[in-house]
């Protein structure tokens, strides 16, 4: 399929280019020392990703440790309550550790072992990436430092406990708004001081090249599985695919399976409390081009052109930019990016829990909320939702702030 001059049949061979760009987005805007580290990682990844031994080991881990493939569930009661459109969910909440994050963390940790690194370093917002990397580190016998904002530590206490039980060192970040951006800042700074002995395992399709490429590749298993499973279940492709987008790893994972198909694709950003700057984290809808954390993308800026303060009820979505590939797909128009607010999200959180027996992560509930609205607009057809994670981590926070509905 050719869309606005881009041939999606050969898309993954051409994007990103050798410098890590998706069109004008991406790249590696880092200091000379870190640039050498990025080049080392790039060389190692392109060596190992073609290795039969690496591929076989990753497949074994996915099947025997992660529990892949994860299933697709038909959300029949929720569908019937809305209308005639049938809703389905790709159940990444059933991936070991409770979310899609382990898909790339096991790959990154395996790469770290190949490179002879002793430690993995990462940031986390909702804690799912931190838990996944702590899990991978325990599996491979690596040291693990996880940087997390103080605000998110309070919101995500269950995941903080899980990281510590798994042996990770959780480093509290108290600068700025004490959320995901500051955690990334701190993790990058720590990595710059010890890149010879460690590897930075970024938690999304963000950061300097080759991370957006690597994370997309590792997450593409979600889309590969989902496409085959949906065809097997229904005999056809879904009419629409929906996923939440912060940095965008879960979304790129499932989108990658359908970019070359006649399927409508929707990325859902957090509108939070509303459209005023500081009340949301919808960078693709309200942002402009800019560079942060080593890559060029679309970001929310303050009056000085610096990353703006952001907010979301979902700790994993409160980031002032989005992955460069999402910016590219947004500019092309191949993926439509839209928003839902906190209230719609919490309503979807409870509806899915009560009607289907699935408690979703608040991040994933954004996608569920949008799919429910989209179903009413479509009238007929089918929608596949990427249910990126489970909501165990969010239950105390939801009950404390919203009660039981």
C-alpha positions in Angstrom: 0.0 0.0 0.0 1.3 3.5 -1.0 0.2 6.3 1.3 1.2 9.9 0.6 4.2 8.8 -1.3 5.4 6.2 1.2 5.3 2.5 0.1 4.4 0.6 3.3 5.2 -2.7 1.6 8.9 -1.8 2.0 8.4 0.7 4.9 10.4 -1.2 7.5 13.4 -1.5 5.2 13.5 2.2 4.6 12.5 3.7 7.9 14.4 4.8 9.8 17.3 5.6 7.5 20.9 4.9 8.4 21.1 8.0 10.6 17.9 7.1 12.5 15.5 9.5 10.8 11.8 8.9 10.0 11.5 11.7 7.5 12.7 14.7 9.5 12.0 13.1 12.9 14.4 11.0 14.9 18.2 11.1 14.7 20.8 11.1 17.5 21.3 14.6 19.1 23.8 13.7 21.8 27.3 14.8 23.0 30.3 13.2 21.4 30.9 10.8 24.2 27.3 9.5 24.1 27.4 9.4 20.3 30.2 6.8 20.6 28.0 4.8 23.0 25.1 5.0 20.6 27.2 3.9 17.7 28.5 0.9 19.8 24.9 -0.1 20.6 23.9 0.3 16.9 26.7 -1.8 15.7 26.0 -4.5 18.3 22.3 -4.5 17.6 22.6 -4.8 13.8 25.1 -7.7 14.4 22.9 -9.6 16.9 19.5 -9.0 15.3 20.5 -11.1 12.3 22.0 -13.8 14.4 20.2 -17.2 14.2 21.3 -17.9 17.8 19.9 -14.6 19.1 16.6 -15.0 17.3 16.2 -18.6 18.5 16.9 -17.5 22.1 14.4 -14.6 21.9 11.7 -16.9 20.6 12.4 -19.5 23.3 12.2 -16.8 26.0 8.9 -15.5 24.6 7.3 -18.9 24.6 8.8 -20.4 27.8 9.2 -17.3 30.0 6.9 -14.6 28.8 3.9 -16.8 27.9 3.6 -15.6 24.3 1.6 -15.5 22.2 -0.8 -13.5 24.2 -4.5 -14.0 23.2 -7.1 -11.8 21.6 -10.4 -11.6 23.6 -13.7 -10.7 22.1 -15.3 -8.1 24.4 -18.8 -9.3 23.6 -20.7 -7.8 26.5 -19.1 -4.4 26.2 -19.7 -4.5 22.4 -23.4 -5.3 22.8 -23.8 -2.5 25.4 -22.5 0.0 22.9 -24.1 -1.1 19.7 -23.3 -3.3 16.7 -19.5 -2.8 16.4 -17.5 -5.7 17.8 -14.6 -4.8 20.1 -11.6 -7.1 20.5 -8.6 -6.8 22.8 -5.0 -7.9 22.3 -4.2 -9.1 25.8 -0.7 -7.7 26.5 -1.9 -7.6 30.2 -1.3 -11.3 30.1 2.3 -11.0 29.1 4.6 -12.0 32.0 5.0 -9.0 34.4 1.7 -7.6 33.3 2.3 -5.4 30.2 3.9 -5.2 26.8 7.1 -3.8 28.2 8.8 -7.1 28.7 8.8 -7.6 24.9 11.6 -5.1 24.5 13.2 -5.4 27.9 14.2 -9.1 27.3 15.6 -8.1 23.9 17.6 -5.2 25.4 18.9 -7.3 28.3 20.0 -10.0 25.9 21.8 -7.3 23.9 23.5 -6.1 27.1 24.8 -9.6 27.7 26.0 -9.9 24.1 27.9 -6.6 24.6 29.4 -7.7 28.0 27.6 -5.0 30.0 27.1 -5.5 33.7 24.3 -3.2 34.4 21.0 -2.0 32.8 19.8 1.6 33.5 16.3 2.9 32.7 13.5 5.3 33.6 9.9 4.4 34.4 6.7 6.3 34.8 3.8 3.9 35.5 6.4 1.4 36.7 5.7 -1.3 34.1 8.9 -0.6 32.2 10.8 -0.7 35.5 9.2 -3.9 36.5 9.9 -5.5 33.1 13.5 -4.4 33.1 14.0 -5.6 36.7 12.5 -8.9 35.6 14.9 -9.1 32.6 17.8 -8.2 34.8 17.0 -10.9 37.3 16.6 -13.4 34.5 20.0 -12.6 33.0 21.9 -11.9 36.2 22.5 -8.1 35.6 22.5 -5.2 38.0 19.6 -2.8 37.5 19.0 0.9 38.3 15.5 2.3 37.8 15.0 6.1 37.9 11.4 7.1 38.8 9.9 10.5 39.7 8.8 11.0 43.3 5.2 11.7 42.2 5.0 8.4 40.3 6.6 6.5 43.1 3.6 7.5 45.3 1.1 6.7 42.6 2.6 3.4 41.7 3.6 1.9 45.0 2.8 -1.8 44.0 5.2 -1.6 41.1 7.9 0.0 43.2 7.6 -2.9 45.6 7.8 -5.4 42.7 11.0 -3.7 41.3 12.6 -3.9 44.7 11.6 -7.5 45.3 13.1 -8.4 41.9 16.4 -6.8 43.0 16.4 -3.5 41.3 17.7 -0.3 42.8 14.9 2.2 42.6 16.3 5.8 42.4 13.8 8.5 43.5 14.0 11.6 41.3 12.9 14.8 43.1 13.8 17.5 40.5 11.1 19.5 38.5 7.7 17.9 38.3 9.1 14.6 39.6 7.5 12.6 36.9 8.5 10.8 33.7 10.5 13.5 31.9 12.7 14.1 35.0 13.2 10.3 35.4 14.5 10.2 31.8 16.8 13.2 32.5 18.3 11.5 35.5 18.6 8.1 33.8 20.4 9.6 30.8 22.8 11.5 33.2 23.6 8.3 35.1 24.2 6.4 31.8 26.6 9.1 30.5 28.7 8.6 33.6 29.0 4.8 33.2 28.2 3.9 29.6 31.3 1.6 29.4 29.9 -0.8 32.0 26.1 -0.3 31.4 23.5 0.0 28.8 20.5 2.4 28.8 17.3 0.5 28.1 14.8 3.1 27.2 11.2 2.3 27.9 9.6 3.4 24.7 10.2 4.2 21.0 12.0 7.3 22.1 15.5 8.6 22.5 18.5 8.8 20.1 18.9 6.3 17.4 19.0 3.2 17.6 16.4 3.1 20.4 13.2 3.9 18.4 14.2 1.3 15.9 15.2 -1.4 18.4 12.1 -1.0 20.6 9.8 -1.0 17.6 11.5 -4.2 16.3 11.1 -6.0 19.7 7.5 -4.8 20.1 6.5 -5.8 16.5 5.7 -9.3 17.8 2.5 -7.8 19.2 1.3 -6.7 15.7 2.5 -9.9 14.0 0.6 -12.1 16.5 -2.5 -9.8 16.5 -2.9 -9.8 12.7 -2.6 -13.6 12.4 -4.9 -14.2 15.4 -7.6 -11.8 14.2 -7.6 -13.3 10.8 -7.9 -16.7 12.4 -10.8 -15.7 14.6 -12.8 -13.7 12.1 -11.5 -14.5 8.6 -10.9 -10.8 8.0 -8.9 -7.8 9.2 -10.3 -5.4 11.8 -11.8 -2.2 10.5 -9.8 -0.2 13.0 -6.9 -0.7 15.4 -6.6 1.5 18.5 -3.8 2.0 21.1 -2.8 4.5 23.7 0.2 6.7 23.0 2.6 8.4 25.4 6.1 7.6 24.1 4.3 5.0 22.0 6.0 1.6 22.3 2.8 -0.5 22.7 1.2 1.4 19.8 4.1 1.0 17.4 4.1 -2.7 18.4 0.5 -3.3 17.2 0.5 -0.7 14.5 3.4 -2.4 12.8 1.3 -5.4 12.0 -1.3 -3.3 10.1 0.5 -0.4 8.4 0.4 -2.0 5.0 -3.3 -3.0 5.3 -6.5 -1.2 4.5 -7.1 -0.7 8.2 -7.8 2.6 10.0 -5.3 3.1 12.8 -5.8 5.4 15.8 -3.3 6.5 18.5 -4.9 7.9 21.6 -3.2 10.6 23.7 -4.1 11.8 27.2 -6.2 15.0 27.2 -6.0 14.9 31.0 -8.0 17.8 32.6 -8.4 19.7 29.4 -6.6 21.5 26.5 -4.8 24.1 28.5 -1.0 23.8 28.6 0.0 21.8 31.7 -3.3 20.0 32.0 -2.6 17.3 29.4 0.2 15.4 27.6 -1.2 15.3 24.1 2.0 16.3 22.3 1.0 15.2 18.8 -2.3 17.1 18.9 -1.0 20.3 20.5 2.8 20.3 20.1 5.3 21.5 17.6 8.6 20.2 16.3 11.4 20.1 18.8 14.4 18.2 20.2 14.6 16.6 23.6 16.3 13.6 25.1 18.4 13.2 22.0 15.8 13.0 19.2 13.7 15.3 17.1 9.9 14.9 17.3 6.8 16.8 18.1 6.7 18.1 21.6 4.8 20.4 24.0 6.8 23.6 24.7 6.5 26.4 27.2 6.9 30.1 26.4 10.7 29.7 26.3 10.6 26.8 23.9 11.6 24.3 26.6 9.6 21.1 27.3 6.3 22.1 28.9 4.9 20.7 32.1 2.5 17.9 31.4 -0.2 15.9 33.2 -2.1 12.7 32.9 -4.0 10.5 35.2 -1.8 7.7 33.7 1.8 7.9 34.9 3.0 6.1 31.8 1.6 8.8 29.4 2.8 12.0 31.1 5.6 12.8 28.7 6.0 16.1 26.7 6.9 14.4 23.4 6.2 11.3 21.5 8.3 8.8 19.5 9.7 10.1 16.2 8.0 7.4 14.2 4.7 8.5 15.6 5.4 12.1 14.6 6.2 10.8 11.1 3.1 8.7 10.8 1.1 11.7 12.1 2.6 14.0 9.5 1.9 11.4 6.8 -1.7 11.0 8.0 -1.4 7.2 8.0 -2.3 7.1 11.7 -4.9 9.4 13.2 -4.0 10.7 16.6 -6.8 11.9 18.9 -7.5 12.4 22.6 -9.6 11.3 25.5 -9.7 13.0 28.9 -9.3 11.6 32.5 -13.1 11.2 33.1 -13.6 9.2 29.9 -10.7 7.1 30.8 -11.8 6.3 34.3 -15.3 5.5 33.0 -13.8 3.0 30.5 -11.6 1.5 33.3 -14.7 0.6 35.3 -16.8 -0.5 32.3 -14.2 -3.0 31.1 -13.7 -4.3 34.6 -17.4 -4.7 35.3 -18.5 -6.0 31.9 -15.6 -8.2 30.9 -13.7 -9.1 34.1 -10.6 -7.3 32.9 -9.1 -4.6 35.0 -7.0 -2.5 32.6 -4.0 -0.3 33.2 -5.1 3.4 33.2 -2.9 3.8 30.2 -4.7 1.1 28.3 -8.1 2.5 29.5 -7.4 5.5 27.2 -7.5 3.2 24.2 -10.7 1.4 25.5 -12.4 4.8 26.0 -11.6 5.9 22.5 -12.7 2.6 21.0 -16.0 2.9 22.8 -16.5 6.4 21.2 -15.3 5.2 17.8 -17.7 2.3 17.9 -20.7 4.6 18.3 -19.5 6.7 15.3 -18.8 3.6 13.1 -22.2 1.9 13.6 -20.9 -1.4 12.2 -17.6 -3.2 11.9 -14.8 -4.3 14.3 -12.2 -2.6 16.4 -9.0 -4.2 17.8 -7.7 -2.5 21.0 -4.2 -3.1 22.2 -4.8 -3.7 25.9 -1.2 -2.8 26.8 -1.2 -3.6 30.5 -3.2 -4.7 33.6 -4.5 -2.4 36.2 -3.2 -4.0 39.5 -0.8 -1.1 39.8 -3.6 1.5 39.5 -6.3 0.1 41.8 -5.3 1.9 45.0 -4.9 5.2 43.1 -8.2 4.9 41.4 -10.1 4.0 44.6 -8.5 6.8 46.5 -9.2 9.5 43.9 -12.4 8.2 42.2 -14.0 5.8 44.6 -15.8 2.6 43.4 -18.4 3.4 40.7 
